[in-house]
Amino acid sequence: MSEKQQEFDYNIRILLVGEIGIGKTTLLIKYTEQKFQLNQLTTIGIDYKSKLIDYQGKRIKIQLWDTAGQERFRTISKNYYRGAHAIFFIYDITNIVSFKRIEQWINDVEQNLPSDKIKVLIGNKCDLNNNRQVCYDDGKKFAAQQGLEFFESSALENHNIEGPINYVIEHFIKQKQSEQQQKVEKNLVLSNQIVPNQQNNQIQLCQC
C-alpha cells in the first residue's frame, strides 16, 4: 500500500448543489481555508477542495465538490453525482426562488444516486435575518418531508460550518461499520455451512 493510500482512514466525497449565487463556494472556502470571501466569482462547471481532519481517532479526507448552479452546467454536475457519498442541497434564506428550486435538485439527484446516500438541506446566509424570505420552520418542515437533515449556516458568522460535515462523517462511519458487520456475519454463516458438509464427507469415507 502506498504512502498516499495510508494517509487517511476514510475518504468522504460531498457534493454541493443549488442555484447560482447562494453562497456554495463561500461555504466551501470557509470550511477548507477558514476564510470568508464576500465577492466570489461564479463557479464554472465544478470547483473542488479537500481537507484532512482527525475525527474521533480517525484520519478523514473530506472532498467538497462545488457544482455550478446555471442550467447549462447541469449535465456536467450530474456526472459527479454517482461518486458522491453525501449531497448538500443549499439555498439562500434571502432568496425564496432558490428554496423553491431545491425540489428540482432533489429530483435530479434521486435519478442519479442510490437512496442510501446521506442528504442534508442547508439554508445559507442566516446572518441576513432581516432580509429573510424563508423562515427556519419552513426549511425544517421541508427537510423532514424529504427525509433530509436540516441546518442553517453562515460563513460570515462561522455558524454551522462544521455541523453538516460532522453529521455526514458520523453517518458515513456508521454505514461503513454496519457494512463490515454484515460481512462478518455473512462469512460466519458460510463457514458454519461448510463445516457440517466436511464432517458428512468424513463420515461417508469412514463407512467405506
VOLOPA-819480 format. One line per 3 residues: their letters; for each residue y, z, x of C-alpha. Coordinates in nm, 4 decimals, padded with zeros to 6 digits, always signed. Each point is the difference from the previous one (the first is absolute). Example, Ala and Ser with C-alpha at 12.3 -4.5 7.8 and 13.67 -1.06 7.14 Angstrom:
AS) -00.4500,+00.7800,+01.2300 ~ +00.3440,-00.0660,+00.1370;
end
This chain:
MSE) +00.0000,+00.0000,+00.0000 ~ +00.3424,-00.0963,+00.1403 ~ +00.2849,+00.2417,+00.0609;
KQQ) +00.1968,-00.1626,-00.2834 ~ -00.2817,+00.0601,-00.2453 ~ -00.0165,+00.3667,+00.1012;
EFD) +00.3691,+00.0779,-00.0432 ~ -00.0331,+00.0931,-00.3699 ~ -00.2599,+00.1340,-00.2433;
YNI) +00.1257,-00.1910,-00.3029 ~ +00.2071,-00.3137,-00.0487 ~ +00.1790,-00.0025,-00.3375;
RIL) +00.1774,-00.3113,-00.1210 ~ +00.2669,+00.0479,-00.2690 ~ +00.1726,-00.2884,-00.1769;
LVG) +00.3530,+00.0436,-00.1403 ~ +00.0778,-00.2213,-00.2999 ~ +00.2943,-00.0319,-00.2371;
EIG) +00.3112,-00.2037,-00.0726 ~ +00.2584,-00.1119,+00.2538 ~ +00.2689,+00.2499,+00.1073;
IGK) -00.1709,+00.3204,-00.1184 ~ -00.0198,+00.1613,+00.3451 ~ -00.3601,-00.0646,+00.1075;
TTL) +00.1019,-00.0819,+00.3570 ~ +00.2302,+00.3027,+00.0161 ~ -00.2890,+00.2302,-00.0964;
LIK) -00.2261,-00.1686,+00.2552 ~ +00.2503,+00.0468,+00.2840 ~ +00.0769,+00.3574,-00.1032;
YTE) -00.3692,+00.0942,+00.0166 ~ -00.0890,-00.1823,+00.3223 ~ +00.3237,+00.0421,+00.1978;
QKF) +00.1730,+00.2964,-00.1703 ~ +00.3104,-00.2157,-00.0417 ~ +00.2067,-00.0810,-00.3076;
QLN) +00.1419,-00.3523,-00.0059 ~ +00.2152,-00.0712,-00.3025 ~ +00.0561,-00.3732,+00.0385;
QLT) -00.3405,-00.1578,+00.0500 ~ -00.0614,-00.3731,+00.0145 ~ -00.2230,-00.1296,-00.2784;
TIG) -00.3637,-00.0158,+00.1065 ~ -00.1239,-00.3562,+00.0506 ~ -00.3734,-00.0224,-00.0641;
IDY) -00.1541,+00.3177,+00.1450 ~ +00.1357,+00.2790,+00.2218 ~ -00.2309,+00.2422,+00.1782;
KSK) +00.0275,+00.3355,+00.1742 ~ -00.2559,+00.2595,+00.1035 ~ -00.0045,+00.3648,+00.0989;
LID) -00.2628,+00.2255,+00.1581 ~ -00.0109,+00.3510,-00.1425 ~ -00.2154,+00.3117,+00.0275;
YQG) -00.1143,+00.1246,-00.3392 ~ -00.2316,+00.2999,-00.0429 ~ -00.1677,-00.0589,+00.3340;
KRI) -00.0326,-00.3757,-00.0479 ~ +00.1850,-00.2739,+00.1874 ~ +00.1127,-00.2525,-00.2593;
KIQ) +00.1685,-00.3378,+00.0335 ~ +00.2244,-00.0785,-00.2956 ~ +00.0723,-00.3706,-00.0470;
LWD) +00.2845,-00.0782,-00.2393 ~ +00.0352,-00.3572,-00.1239 ~ +00.3326,-00.0760,-00.1672;
TAG) -00.0227,-00.3025,-00.2300 ~ +00.2869,-00.2254,-00.1036 ~ +00.1103,+00.0476,-00.3596;
QER) +00.1082,-00.3599,-00.0625 ~ -00.2146,-00.2159,-00.2252 ~ -00.0385,-00.2725,+00.2658;
FRT) -00.1792,+00.2465,+00.2297 ~ -00.2433,+00.1361,-00.2616 ~ -00.2857,-00.2206,+00.1225;
ISK) +00.0473,+00.1227,+00.3578 ~ +00.0022,+00.3614,-00.1198 ~ -00.3222,-00.0471,-00.1985;
NYY) -00.1804,-00.1060,+00.3163 ~ +00.0510,+00.3527,+00.1337 ~ -00.1270,+00.1849,-00.3087;
RGA) -00.3688,-00.0210,+00.0847 ~ +00.0247,+00.1877,+00.3292 ~ +00.2002,+00.2898,-00.1439;
HAI) -00.1393,+00.3494,-00.0522 ~ +00.2989,+00.1084,-00.2104 ~ +00.2894,-00.1552,-00.1917;
FFI) +00.3492,+00.1443,-00.0461 ~ +00.1688,-00.1457,-00.3098 ~ +00.3705,+00.0620,+00.0630;
YDI) +00.3025,-00.0287,-00.2283 ~ +00.3663,+00.0992,+00.0247 ~ +00.0956,+00.2797,-00.2419;
TNI) +00.3456,-00.1619,-00.0364 ~ -00.1514,-00.3365,-00.0966 ~ -00.1858,-00.0058,-00.3332;
VSF) -00.1164,-00.3594,+00.0580 ~ -00.1855,+00.0992,+00.3183 ~ -00.1811,+00.2680,-00.2037;
KRI) -00.0926,-00.2352,-00.2846 ~ -00.1466,-00.2507,+00.2449 ~ -00.2379,+00.2551,+00.1519;
EQW) -00.2549,-00.0890,-00.2681 ~ -00.0038,-00.3584,+00.1284 ~ -00.0610,+00.1257,+00.3547;
IND) -00.2852,+00.2159,-00.1276 ~ -00.1569,-00.3037,-00.1691 ~ +00.0289,-00.2003,+00.3238;
VEQ) -00.1727,+00.2751,+00.1963 ~ -00.2761,+00.0522,-00.2566 ~ -00.0884,-00.3700,+00.0216;
NLP) -00.0418,+00.0225,+00.3765 ~ -00.1258,+00.3524,+00.0732 ~ -00.2924,+00.2205,-00.1065;
SDK) +00.0915,+00.2772,-00.2429 ~ -00.0949,+00.2773,+00.2450 ~ +00.3038,-00.0562,+00.2238;
IKV) +00.2569,+00.2816,+00.0215 ~ +00.3110,-00.0841,-00.2040 ~ +00.3354,+00.1784,-00.0049;
LIG) +00.3212,-00.0571,-00.1982 ~ +00.3224,+00.0859,+00.1848 ~ +00.3455,+00.0206,-00.1546;
NKC) +00.2314,-00.0629,+00.2959 ~ +00.3663,+00.0964,+00.0610 ~ -00.0202,+00.3259,-00.1963;
DLN) +00.3087,+00.1168,+00.1932 ~ +00.2012,-00.2334,-00.2293 ~ -00.0601,+00.2198,-00.3027;
NNR) +00.3416,-00.0716,-00.1527 ~ -00.0926,-00.3697,-00.0222 ~ -00.3505,+00.0612,-00.1282;
QVC) -00.1366,-00.2513,-00.2539 ~ -00.3622,+00.1200,+00.0060 ~ -00.0493,+00.3683,-00.0752;
YDD) -00.2628,+00.2001,+00.1875 ~ -00.2083,+00.0654,-00.3113 ~ -00.0203,-00.3725,-00.0829;
GKK) -00.1277,-00.0741,+00.3494 ~ -00.2539,+00.2817,-00.0157 ~ -00.1188,-00.1025,-00.3476;
FAA) -00.0449,-00.3636,+00.1032 ~ -00.1912,+00.1057,+00.3121 ~ -00.2352,+00.2146,-00.2093;
QQG) -00.0625,-00.2899,-00.2399 ~ -00.0871,-00.2304,+00.2912 ~ -00.2098,+00.2563,+00.1874;
LEF) +00.2460,+00.0256,+00.2904 ~ +00.1228,+00.2995,+00.1967 ~ +00.3796,+00.0384,-00.0319;
FES) +00.2798,+00.0917,+00.2424 ~ +00.3754,-00.0449,+00.0205 ~ +00.1356,-00.0569,+00.3507;
SAL) +00.3239,-00.0283,+00.1926 ~ +00.0238,-00.1324,+00.3554 ~ +00.3613,+00.1203,+00.0182;
ENH) -00.0907,+00.3614,-00.0815 ~ -00.3437,-00.0195,+00.1658 ~ -00.1576,+00.1000,-00.3312;
NIE) -00.3704,-00.0710,-00.0636 ~ -00.0330,-00.2429,+00.2887 ~ -00.3224,+00.1573,+00.1244;
GPI) -00.1246,+00.1194,-00.3405 ~ -00.1438,-00.3333,-00.1208 ~ -00.1514,-00.0687,+00.3447;
NYV) -00.1689,+00.3412,+00.0118 ~ -00.1368,-00.0560,-00.3502 ~ -00.1583,-00.3265,+00.1168;
IEH) -00.1421,+00.1610,+00.3153 ~ -00.1641,+00.2832,-00.1957 ~ -00.1597,-00.2353,-00.2512;
FIK) -00.1039,-00.2502,+00.2674 ~ -00.1792,+00.2712,+00.1997 ~ -00.1704,+00.1287,-00.3162;
QKQ) -00.1206,-00.3532,-00.0768 ~ -00.1390,-00.0403,+00.3523 ~ -00.1733,+00.3386,-00.0131;
SEQ) -00.1496,-00.0863,-00.3386 ~ -00.1267,-00.3349,+00.1339 ~ -00.1575,+00.1740,+00.3000;
QQK) -00.1663,+00.2580,-00.2246 ~ -00.1415,-00.2753,-00.2205 ~ -00.1449,-00.1729,+00.3079;
VEK) -00.1639,+00.3250,+00.1141 ~ -00.1516,+00.0573,-00.3447 ~ -00.1214,-00.3607,-00.0187;
NLV) -00.1648,+00.0251,+00.3430 ~ -00.1620,+00.3292,-00.1025 ~ -00.1478,-00.1601,-00.3123;
LSN) -00.1311,-00.2943,+00.2045 ~ -00.1570,+00.2281,+00.2600 ~ -00.1697,+00.2043,-00.2739;
QIV) -00.1464,-00.3206,-00.1409 ~ -00.1306,-00.1173,+00.3371 ~ -00.1802,+00.3239,+00.0991;
PNQ) -00.2402,+00.0147,-00.3020 ~ -00.0895,-00.3674,+00.0522 ~ -00.0888,+00.0702,+00.3634;
QNN) -00.2141,+00.2982,-00.1050 ~ -00.1886,-00.2136,-00.2548 ~ -00.0771,-00.2584,+00.2664;
QIQ) -00.1355,+00.2683,+00.2310 ~ -00.2278,+00.1385,-00.2740 ~ -00.1372,-00.3456,-00.0745;
LCQ) -00.0739,-00.0587,+00.3681 ~ -00.1904,+00.3300,+00.0233 ~ -00.2163,-00.0911,-00.2998;
C) -00.1064,-00.3228,+00.1685;
end
